Amino acid sequence: MKHGTMKHSLAYWCLNGPPWNWDLDRICEAARSLGCESVELVPVELWPVLRKYGLTCAIAHNGMPGAPFVKGLNNPRYQEEVIARTKLAIDQAADFGVPHVIAFTGFKWRDAEDPESGEIPLAEGADHTARGLAELGRYAGARNVTICLEQLNTRDDSDPMKGHPGYQGDDIDYCAEIVTQYGSEYVKLLFDIYHVQIMNGDVIRRLRQYRHLIGHIHTAGCPGRGELDEAQEINYPAIARALREIEYQGYVGQEFIPVREPIEGLRQALAQFAVEAPDSNSVKG
């Protein structure tokens, strides 16, 4: 398939989990057949399988056990562990040639798993997160790895893989301000179009607004986190044109949960990005 200059990545967890339960070999074969360059969020012990297929891992986990977005940089109770595990993930990424490692604000409660423990104020959480990113950015920069802070939606409580009630960084503007506060070429935004659509909307304007902060892109259909098809509300060809307009050079991670045969849905998703760049009269933000 021809994707122009856009680099695509398949998300391991979306295909490895139920109902498809594909092993990494099968996912890698699918990636190769579709013209993708990466399978991302793959457990580190499986990275050698990627090399066998001539693929890379566009972005790696931060090393936190369980759901890695629950205990984050916003909370002093967990920050030391998060930083230590993320530094190890950075070392592993650098050794294997993985360009990005993911970061999260974490949940807003002082005991991340107990809503009764009280909330961390937004400003306090932002300050802790920015200081954690500052340390991680210095460490990652020395290894030529970039940290990407991800916004997640808190509105969809229908499934633990579709939304994350309690996550503090649920506003893309809030996350962008944290990244701007740090101000490093080695700390960027993971701009997840699905999560941004649910929480903020106005996706194309925000892509333009934060063009210099974006290190990685995720996609999924909205609502439902399914295929990028006519049953969902996001106009992905228009988004693809906007990404070309802002000269985005990174990976587009196809992070949707297939509800039908995965290859068909993946092929349809990639086709959404096989569009021409906008003409010279396009408005740039």
C-alpha positions as CSV (number, residue, x, y, z in Angstrom):
1,M,0.0,0.0,0.0
2,K,1.1,3.6,-0.7
3,H,1.0,5.9,2.3
4,G,3.0,8.8,0.8
5,T,5.5,10.1,3.4
6,M,3.3,9.0,6.4
7,K,4.8,6.4,8.6
8,H,2.3,3.9,10.2
9,S,2.5,1.7,13.2
10,L,0.2,-1.0,14.5
11,A,-0.6,-1.1,18.2
12,Y,0.3,-4.5,19.7
13,W,-2.3,-4.5,22.5
14,C,-5.2,-3.9,20.1
15,L,-4.5,-7.1,18.2
16,N,-2.9,-9.3,20.9
17,G,-5.9,-9.0,23.2
18,P,-9.4,-10.5,22.9
19,P,-11.2,-11.2,20.7
20,W,-8.3,-11.6,18.2
21,N,-5.4,-12.8,20.4
22,W,-2.9,-12.5,17.6
23,D,0.7,-13.3,18.6
24,L,3.5,-10.9,17.6
25,D,4.5,-12.9,14.6
26,R,1.1,-12.6,13.1
27,I,0.9,-8.9,13.9
28,C,4.3,-8.4,12.3
29,E,3.2,-10.3,9.2
30,A,0.2,-8.0,9.0
31,A,2.3,-4.9,9.4
32,R,4.6,-6.0,6.6
33,S,1.7,-6.9,4.3
34,L,0.1,-3.5,4.9
35,G,3.3,-1.5,4.4
36,C,3.7,-0.4,8.0
37,E,7.1,0.2,9.5
38,S,6.4,-0.4,13.1
39,V,4.5,-2.4,15.7
40,E,4.4,-0.3,18.9
41,L,3.9,-0.7,22.6
42,V,5.4,-4.2,22.4
43,P,6.8,-5.7,25.6
44,V,10.6,-5.3,25.6
45,E,11.3,-9.0,25.8
46,L,9.6,-9.4,22.4
47,W,11.5,-6.6,20.6
48,P,13.9,-9.1,18.9
49,V,10.8,-10.5,17.0
50,L,10.4,-7.1,15.4
51,R,13.9,-7.1,14.2
52,K,13.3,-10.4,12.5
53,Y,10.7,-8.8,10.4
54,G,12.6,-5.6,9.7
55,L,10.2,-3.6,11.8
56,T,10.8,-1.0,14.6
57,C,8.8,-0.2,17.7
58,A,7.7,3.5,17.3
59,I,7.0,4.0,21.0
60,A,7.6,2.0,24.1
61,H,5.8,1.6,27.5
62,N,7.2,3.5,30.5
63,G,7.9,0.3,32.4
64,M,5.2,0.7,35.1
65,P,3.4,-2.5,35.9
66,G,-0.3,-3.1,35.3
67,A,-2.1,-0.1,33.8
68,P,0.9,2.2,33.3
69,F,-1.2,5.4,33.3
70,V,-2.6,5.1,36.8
71,K,0.5,5.9,38.9
72,G,2.1,8.9,37.2
73,L,4.4,11.8,37.4
74,N,1.8,14.1,39.0
75,N,1.9,12.3,42.3
76,P,5.0,12.5,44.7
77,R,3.9,9.2,46.2
78,Y,4.8,7.4,42.9
79,Q,7.1,9.8,41.1
80,E,10.4,8.2,42.2
81,E,9.3,4.8,41.0
82,V,7.9,6.2,37.7
83,I,11.1,8.0,37.0
84,A,13.3,5.0,37.8
85,R,11.2,2.7,35.6
86,T,11.0,5.2,32.8
87,K,14.8,5.7,32.8
88,L,15.2,1.9,32.5
89,A,12.7,2.0,29.6
90,I,14.7,4.8,28.0
91,D,17.9,2.8,28.3
92,Q,16.3,-0.2,26.7
93,A,14.8,2.0,23.9
94,A,18.1,3.6,23.2
95,D,19.9,0.2,22.9
96,F,17.3,-1.1,20.5
97,G,16.7,2.1,18.5
98,V,13.2,2.8,19.7
99,P,12.7,6.6,19.3
100,H,10.0,7.3,21.9
101,V,8.9,6.3,25.4
102,I,5.5,7.2,26.7
103,A,4.7,9.2,29.8
104,F,1.5,9.9,31.8
105,T,0.4,12.4,34.3
106,G,-1.3,9.6,36.3
107,F,-4.7,9.6,38.1
108,K,-5.7,12.6,40.1
109,W,-6.2,11.0,43.5
110,R,-3.5,11.1,46.2
111,D,-3.8,7.3,46.4
112,A,-4.2,6.7,42.7
113,E,-6.5,3.8,43.2
114,D,-8.7,5.3,45.9
115,P,-11.0,8.2,45.0
116,E,-11.7,8.7,48.7
117,S,-8.1,9.8,49.3
118,G,-8.6,13.3,47.9
119,E,-7.6,15.0,44.7
120,I,-4.3,16.5,43.7
121,P,-5.1,20.1,42.5
122,L,-4.5,20.6,38.8
123,A,-1.8,23.2,39.3
124,E,0.1,21.0,41.8
125,G,-0.2,18.0,39.4
126,A,1.1,20.0,36.5
127,D,4.0,21.2,38.5
128,H,5.0,17.7,39.7
129,T,4.6,16.4,36.1
130,A,6.7,19.2,34.6
131,R,9.5,18.6,37.1
132,G,9.4,14.9,36.5
133,L,9.5,15.5,32.7
134,A,12.4,17.8,33.2
135,E,14.5,15.1,34.8
136,L,13.4,12.5,32.2
137,G,13.9,14.8,29.3
138,R,17.5,15.4,30.3
139,Y,18.1,11.7,30.7
140,A,16.3,10.8,27.5
141,G,18.1,13.5,25.5
142,A,21.5,12.1,26.4
143,R,20.3,8.8,24.9
144,N,18.6,10.4,21.8
145,V,15.2,9.2,23.0
146,T,12.1,11.4,23.2
147,I,9.5,11.3,26.0
148,C,5.9,11.7,24.9
149,L,3.2,12.8,27.4
150,E,-0.2,11.4,26.6
151,Q,-3.6,12.9,27.2
152,L,-6.4,10.3,27.9
153,N,-10.2,10.8,28.0
154,T,-12.1,10.4,31.3
155,R,-15.6,10.6,29.8
156,D,-16.0,7.0,28.4
157,D,-16.6,4.7,31.3
158,S,-18.0,1.9,29.2
159,D,-14.8,-0.1,29.0
160,P,-11.4,0.2,30.8
161,M,-9.6,0.3,27.4
162,K,-11.9,3.0,26.0
163,G,-11.7,5.7,28.7
164,H,-9.9,6.3,32.0
165,P,-12.1,8.1,34.6
166,G,-9.8,9.7,37.2
167,Y,-6.8,10.5,34.9
168,Q,-5.6,14.0,35.6
169,G,-4.2,14.9,32.2
170,D,-7.5,14.6,30.3
171,D,-7.3,18.0,28.7
172,I,-4.9,18.3,25.7
173,D,-4.4,22.0,26.5
174,Y,-3.4,21.2,30.0
175,C,-0.9,18.6,28.8
176,A,0.4,20.9,26.1
177,E,1.0,23.6,28.8
178,I,3.0,21.1,30.8
179,V,5.2,20.2,27.9
180,T,5.6,23.9,26.9
181,Q,6.6,24.6,30.5
182,Y,9.4,22.1,30.2
183,G,10.4,23.2,26.7
184,S,12.7,20.5,25.4
185,E,13.1,18.9,22.0
186,Y,13.1,15.6,24.0
187,V,9.8,16.0,25.7
188,K,6.8,16.1,23.3
189,L,3.0,15.4,23.2
190,L,1.5,12.1,22.3
191,F,-1.5,13.5,20.4
192,D,-4.2,10.8,20.5
193,I,-7.0,11.9,18.1
194,Y,-9.6,9.7,19.7
195,H,-9.0,11.0,23.2
196,V,-8.8,14.6,22.0
197,Q,-12.0,14.3,20.1
198,I,-13.9,13.1,23.2
199,M,-12.5,15.6,25.6
200,N,-11.8,18.7,23.5
201,G,-12.8,18.3,19.9
202,D,-11.6,20.9,17.4
203,V,-8.9,18.4,16.5
204,I,-7.5,20.1,13.4
205,R,-7.1,23.5,15.0
206,R,-5.2,21.8,17.9
207,L,-3.0,19.9,15.5
208,R,-2.0,23.2,14.0
209,Q,-1.7,24.9,17.4
210,Y,0.6,22.3,18.9
211,R,2.4,21.3,15.7
212,H,5.8,21.9,17.3
213,L,5.0,19.9,20.4
214,I,3.7,16.7,18.8
215,G,6.0,13.7,18.9
216,H,3.6,10.8,18.1
217,I,0.0,10.4,16.9
218,H,-2.6,7.8,17.8
219,T,-5.9,7.1,16.0
220,A,-9.2,5.3,16.6
221,G,-12.8,5.8,15.6
222,C,-15.0,7.8,17.8
223,P,-17.3,6.9,19.5
224,G,-16.3,3.3,20.5
225,R,-12.6,3.2,19.7
226,G,-13.3,1.0,16.7
227,E,-12.3,1.2,13.0
228,L,-11.8,4.4,11.1
229,D,-14.9,3.9,9.1
230,E,-18.2,5.6,8.2
231,A,-19.8,4.6,11.5
232,Q,-17.7,7.1,13.5
233,E,-17.6,10.9,13.6
234,I,-13.9,11.8,12.9
235,N,-13.0,13.0,9.4
236,Y,-9.7,11.2,9.1
237,P,-8.9,12.2,5.5
238,A,-9.2,15.9,6.6
239,I,-6.9,15.1,9.6
240,A,-4.4,13.4,7.3
241,R,-4.3,16.5,5.1
242,A,-3.8,18.6,8.2
243,L,-0.9,16.4,9.3
244,R,0.7,16.9,5.9
245,E,0.1,20.6,6.1
246,I,1.9,20.9,9.4
247,E,4.7,18.7,8.0
248,Y,4.3,16.1,10.7
249,Q,7.2,13.6,10.3
250,G,6.5,11.1,13.0
251,Y,4.6,7.9,13.2
252,V,0.8,7.4,13.1
253,G,-0.1,4.6,15.5
254,Q,-3.3,2.8,14.5
255,E,-4.6,2.2,18.0
256,F,-8.2,1.1,17.5
257,I,-9.8,-2.0,18.7
258,P,-11.1,-4.0,15.7
259,V,-14.7,-5.1,15.9
260,R,-14.4,-7.0,12.6
261,E,-11.7,-8.8,10.7
262,P,-8.6,-6.8,11.6
263,I,-6.8,-6.7,8.2
264,E,-9.9,-5.3,6.5
265,G,-10.2,-2.5,9.1
266,L,-6.5,-1.7,9.1
267,R,-6.4,-1.5,5.3
268,Q,-9.4,0.9,5.5
269,A,-7.7,3.0,8.2
270,L,-4.4,3.3,6.3
271,A,-6.4,4.4,3.2
272,Q,-7.7,7.3,5.1
273,F,-4.2,8.7,5.2
274,A,-3.4,8.2,1.5
275,V,-4.4,11.8,0.6
276,E,-2.7,14.7,-1.1
277,A,-1.3,17.5,0.9
278,P,-3.5,20.7,1.0
279,D,-3.0,23.4,-1.5
280,S,-0.9,26.5,-0.8
281,N,-4.0,28.5,0.2
282,S,-4.5,26.4,3.3
283,V,-4.7,28.3,6.5
284,K,-1.9,27.5,8.9
285,G,-2.2,28.0,12.7
